[in-house]
Amino acid sequence: MSVYIPRPFALREAAQVTRLIAEYPFATLVTPGATEPQVSHLPLQFFAERGPHGVLLGHMARANPHWQHFVDAPSVAIFQGPHAYVSPTWYAEPVTAVPTWNYAVVHVHGPAEIMDDEREKRALLDEMIRRYEGSRPKPWRLQLEGRPLEAMLGAIVGFKLTVERVDAKFKLSQNRSPEDRERVIGALKSEGYADAGATAAWMEAYARES
C-alpha cells in the first residue's frame, strides 16, 4: 500500500511527521485480511525514540476481530492532518488553474503485535490518560482496583506497531508561486471554519520554506 507523492509535496524533515501525529493522533489503522482489510479508527501514541524508526502504541476492544489479523500482514496507520478546498479564484491567474485540495497526511507502515504484559498495557492507558486529561482543571483518573481493573484490562487488547516505513505527503501549494501561496493562505484564513484556518497555519509553517 503506497501513496502518490510528487516531489514538491514530499517529506523533508522527520519533525514534520512527529508534529502531525502529535496534533492529529486519531488514526485509521488498516490491516490486510484473507477476505477483506480490517479497518479501525483509534488514537495512537508515537514514541520516536523506541527502535530505529519509532513505535506506535494503541489499544482496541477485545471484541474487535481486527487484532486477530495482525499476524497476517503488516499494517498501516493513516494520520490525516489539516485539509481544505482551494479555489482557483484565489490565484493571480485563475483562468489557467483548476480547483484542488490542500492537505497533510502521514502513512506509518509496520508489523503490529499484541502486548502480552498486562503491566505494559496498564502503562499505555496511564500515559494516554495523562496526555488527554493532564491539562484539565479536574482531570479524570483511573481508580479501579482488583477484579474490576482486571476485567477492564481484559476487555481491551494493547498492541505495538514497529515502524518500518513512513510516507508523508504535505500538499500545501508548494508547486505554486510565492505570490499564489500567500493568496491561498489569506483566503483560507477568511473561510471561517477550523480546518481552513489550520491548513493556512501549516502552509505558513511549511509551504513558505519550500
Contacts in CASP RR format, 6 or more apart in sequence:
PFRMAT RR
TARGET T0000
AUTHOR 0000-0000-0000
METHOD contacts of the structure
MODEL  1
MSVYIPRPFALREAAQVTRLIAEYPFATLVTPGATEPQVSHLPLQFFAER
GPHGVLLGHMARANPHWQHFVDAPSVAIFQGPHAYVSPTWYAEPVTAVPT
WNYAVVHVHGPAEIMDDEREKRALLDEMIRRYEGSRPKPWRLQLEGRPLE
AMLGAIVGFKLTVERVDAKFKLSQNRSPEDRERVIGALKSEGYADAGATA
AWMEAYARES
1 30 0 8 1.000
1 76 0 8 1.000
1 107 0 8 1.000
1 109 0 8 1.000
2 167 0 8 1.000
3 105 0 8 1.000
3 107 0 8 1.000
3 167 0 8 1.000
3 169 0 8 1.000
4 169 0 8 1.000
5 167 0 8 1.000
5 168 0 8 1.000
5 169 0 8 1.000
6 175 0 8 1.000
8 174 0 8 1.000
8 175 0 8 1.000
8 210 0 8 1.000
9 169 0 8 1.000
9 170 0 8 1.000
9 171 0 8 1.000
9 172 0 8 1.000
9 174 0 8 1.000
9 175 0 8 1.000
10 168 0 8 1.000
10 169 0 8 1.000
11 17 0 8 1.000
11 166 0 8 1.000
11 167 0 8 1.000
11 168 0 8 1.000
11 169 0 8 1.000
11 170 0 8 1.000
14 48 0 8 1.000
16 168 0 8 1.000
16 170 0 8 1.000
16 206 0 8 1.000
17 106 0 8 1.000
17 166 0 8 1.000
17 168 0 8 1.000
18 46 0 8 1.000
18 48 0 8 1.000
20 79 0 8 1.000
20 81 0 8 1.000
20 104 0 8 1.000
20 105 0 8 1.000
20 106 0 8 1.000
20 168 0 8 1.000
21 44 0 8 1.000
21 46 0 8 1.000
21 79 0 8 1.000
21 106 0 8 1.000
21 108 0 8 1.000
22 46 0 8 1.000
23 81 0 8 1.000
24 79 0 8 1.000
24 80 0 8 1.000
24 81 0 8 1.000
24 82 0 8 1.000
25 43 0 8 1.000
25 44 0 8 1.000
25 45 0 8 1.000
25 46 0 8 1.000
25 79 0 8 1.000
26 41 0 8 1.000
26 42 0 8 1.000
26 43 0 8 1.000
27 41 0 8 1.000
27 42 0 8 1.000
27 43 0 8 1.000
27 44 0 8 1.000
27 56 0 8 1.000
27 77 0 8 1.000
27 78 0 8 1.000
27 79 0 8 1.000
28 39 0 8 1.000
28 40 0 8 1.000
28 41 0 8 1.000
28 77 0 8 1.000
28 78 0 8 1.000
28 80 0 8 1.000
29 39 0 8 1.000
29 40 0 8 1.000
29 41 0 8 1.000
29 42 0 8 1.000
29 44 0 8 1.000
29 66 0 8 1.000
29 75 0 8 1.000
29 76 0 8 1.000
29 77 0 8 1.000
29 78 0 8 1.000
29 112 0 8 1.000
29 161 0 8 1.000
30 37 0 8 1.000
30 38 0 8 1.000
30 39 0 8 1.000
30 75 0 8 1.000
30 76 0 8 1.000
30 77 0 8 1.000
30 78 0 8 1.000
31 37 0 8 1.000
31 38 0 8 1.000
31 66 0 8 1.000
31 69 0 8 1.000
31 70 0 8 1.000
31 72 0 8 1.000
31 73 0 8 1.000
31 74 0 8 1.000
31 75 0 8 1.000
31 112 0 8 1.000
32 38 0 8 1.000
32 69 0 8 1.000
32 72 0 8 1.000
32 73 0 8 1.000
33 69 0 8 1.000
33 72 0 8 1.000
33 73 0 8 1.000
34 72 0 8 1.000
38 65 0 8 1.000
38 66 0 8 1.000
38 69 0 8 1.000
39 66 0 8 1.000
40 60 0 8 1.000
40 64 0 8 1.000
40 66 0 8 1.000
42 58 0 8 1.000
42 59 0 8 1.000
42 60 0 8 1.000
43 58 0 8 1.000
43 128 0 8 1.000
44 56 0 8 1.000
44 57 0 8 1.000
44 58 0 8 1.000
44 77 0 8 1.000
44 79 0 8 1.000
44 161 0 8 1.000
45 56 0 8 1.000
45 57 0 8 1.000
45 58 0 8 1.000
45 124 0 8 1.000
45 127 0 8 1.000
45 128 0 8 1.000
45 131 0 8 1.000
46 54 0 8 1.000
46 55 0 8 1.000
46 56 0 8 1.000
46 108 0 8 1.000
47 54 0 8 1.000
47 55 0 8 1.000
47 56 0 8 1.000
47 57 0 8 1.000
48 54 0 8 1.000
51 162 0 8 1.000
53 162 0 8 1.000
53 163 0 8 1.000
53 164 0 8 1.000
53 165 0 8 1.000
53 166 0 8 1.000
54 162 0 8 1.000
54 163 0 8 1.000
55 160 0 8 1.000
55 161 0 8 1.000
55 162 0 8 1.000
55 163 0 8 1.000
56 77 0 8 1.000
56 108 0 8 1.000
56 160 0 8 1.000
56 161 0 8 1.000
56 163 0 8 1.000
57 124 0 8 1.000
57 127 0 8 1.000
57 158 0 8 1.000
57 159 0 8 1.000
57 160 0 8 1.000
57 161 0 8 1.000
58 124 0 8 1.000
58 128 0 8 1.000
58 158 0 8 1.000
58 159 0 8 1.000
58 160 0 8 1.000
59 121 0 8 1.000
59 124 0 8 1.000
59 125 0 8 1.000
59 156 0 8 1.000
59 157 0 8 1.000
59 158 0 8 1.000
59 159 0 8 1.000
60 66 0 8 1.000
60 67 0 8 1.000
60 156 0 8 1.000
60 157 0 8 1.000
60 158 0 8 1.000
60 159 0 8 1.000
61 155 0 8 1.000
61 156 0 8 1.000
61 157 0 8 1.000
62 154 0 8 1.000
62 155 0 8 1.000
62 156 0 8 1.000
62 157 0 8 1.000
63 155 0 8 1.000
64 157 0 8 1.000
67 112 0 8 1.000
67 114 0 8 1.000
67 157 0 8 1.000
67 158 0 8 1.000
67 159 0 8 1.000
70 111 0 8 1.000
70 112 0 8 1.000
70 113 0 8 1.000
70 114 0 8 1.000
70 159 0 8 1.000
74 109 0 8 1.000
74 110 0 8 1.000
74 111 0 8 1.000
74 112 0 8 1.000
74 164 0 8 1.000
75 109 0 8 1.000
75 110 0 8 1.000
75 111 0 8 1.000
75 112 0 8 1.000
75 161 0 8 1.000
76 107 0 8 1.000
76 108 0 8 1.000
76 109 0 8 1.000
76 110 0 8 1.000
77 107 0 8 1.000
77 108 0 8 1.000
77 161 0 8 1.000
78 105 0 8 1.000
78 106 0 8 1.000
78 107 0 8 1.000
78 108 0 8 1.000
79 105 0 8 1.000
79 106 0 8 1.000
79 107 0 8 1.000
79 108 0 8 1.000
80 103 0 8 1.000
80 105 0 8 1.000
81 103 0 8 1.000
81 104 0 8 1.000
81 105 0 8 1.000
81 106 0 8 1.000
81 198 0 8 1.000
81 202 0 8 1.000
82 103 0 8 1.000
82 104 0 8 1.000
82 195 0 8 1.000
82 197 0 8 1.000
82 198 0 8 1.000
82 199 0 8 1.000
82 201 0 8 1.000
82 202 0 8 1.000
83 101 0 8 1.000
83 102 0 8 1.000
83 103 0 8 1.000
83 104 0 8 1.000
83 195 0 8 1.000
83 199 0 8 1.000
84 101 0 8 1.000
84 102 0 8 1.000
84 103 0 8 1.000
84 188 0 8 1.000
84 191 0 8 1.000
84 195 0 8 1.000
84 196 0 8 1.000
84 197 0 8 1.000
84 198 0 8 1.000
84 199 0 8 1.000
84 200 0 8 1.000
85 99 0 8 1.000
85 100 0 8 1.000
85 101 0 8 1.000
86 99 0 8 1.000
86 100 0 8 1.000
86 101 0 8 1.000
86 102 0 8 1.000
86 173 0 8 1.000
86 184 0 8 1.000
86 188 0 8 1.000
87 99 0 8 1.000
87 187 0 8 1.000
88 94 0 8 1.000
88 97 0 8 1.000
88 98 0 8 1.000
88 99 0 8 1.000
88 100 0 8 1.000
90 180 0 8 1.000
90 183 0 8 1.000
90 184 0 8 1.000
90 187 0 8 1.000
91 97 0 8 1.000
91 176 0 8 1.000
91 180 0 8 1.000
91 183 0 8 1.000
91 184 0 8 1.000
92 177 0 8 1.000
92 179 0 8 1.000
92 180 0 8 1.000
92 183 0 8 1.000
101 171 0 8 1.000
102 171 0 8 1.000
102 172 0 8 1.000
102 173 0 8 1.000
102 184 0 8 1.000
102 188 0 8 1.000
102 199 0 8 1.000
102 203 0 8 1.000
103 169 0 8 1.000
103 171 0 8 1.000
103 199 0 8 1.000
104 168 0 8 1.000
104 169 0 8 1.000
104 170 0 8 1.000
104 171 0 8 1.000
104 172 0 8 1.000
104 199 0 8 1.000
104 202 0 8 1.000
104 206 0 8 1.000
105 168 0 8 1.000
105 169 0 8 1.000
106 166 0 8 1.000
106 167 0 8 1.000
106 168 0 8 1.000
106 169 0 8 1.000
107 166 0 8 1.000
107 167 0 8 1.000
107 168 0 8 1.000
108 161 0 8 1.000
108 163 0 8 1.000
108 165 0 8 1.000
108 166 0 8 1.000
109 163 0 8 1.000
109 164 0 8 1.000
109 165 0 8 1.000
109 166 0 8 1.000
109 167 0 8 1.000
110 161 0 8 1.000
110 162 0 8 1.000
110 163 0 8 1.000
110 164 0 8 1.000
110 165 0 8 1.000
111 161 0 8 1.000
111 162 0 8 1.000
111 164 0 8 1.000
112 159 0 8 1.000
112 160 0 8 1.000
112 161 0 8 1.000
112 162 0 8 1.000
113 159 0 8 1.000
113 160 0 8 1.000
113 162 0 8 1.000
114 157 0 8 1.000
114 158 0 8 1.000
114 159 0 8 1.000
115 121 0 8 1.000
115 124 0 8 1.000
115 157 0 8 1.000
115 158 0 8 1.000
115 159 0 8 1.000
115 160 0 8 1.000
118 153 0 8 1.000
121 153 0 8 1.000
121 156 0 8 1.000
121 158 0 8 1.000
122 153 0 8 1.000
124 158 0 8 1.000
125 142 0 8 1.000
125 153 0 8 1.000
126 142 0 8 1.000
129 139 0 8 1.000
129 140 0 8 1.000
129 141 0 8 1.000
129 142 0 8 1.000
133 139 0 8 1.000
133 140 0 8 1.000
133 141 0 8 1.000
142 149 0 8 1.000
144 152 0 8 1.000
170 202 0 8 1.000
170 206 0 8 1.000
170 207 0 8 1.000
172 181 0 8 1.000
172 199 0 8 1.000
172 202 0 8 1.000
172 203 0 8 1.000
172 206 0 8 1.000
172 207 0 8 1.000
173 180 0 8 1.000
173 181 0 8 1.000
173 184 0 8 1.000
173 203 0 8 1.000
173 207 0 8 1.000
174 181 0 8 1.000
174 206 0 8 1.000
174 207 0 8 1.000
174 210 0 8 1.000
176 184 0 8 1.000
178 208 0 8 1.000
181 203 0 8 1.000
181 207 0 8 1.000
181 208 0 8 1.000
184 200 0 8 1.000
184 203 0 8 1.000
185 200 0 8 1.000
185 203 0 8 1.000
185 204 0 8 1.000
185 207 0 8 1.000
186 200 0 8 1.000
188 196 0 8 1.000
188 197 0 8 1.000
188 199 0 8 1.000
188 200 0 8 1.000
188 203 0 8 1.000
189 196 0 8 1.000
189 197 0 8 1.000
189 200 0 8 1.000
191 197 0 8 1.000
END
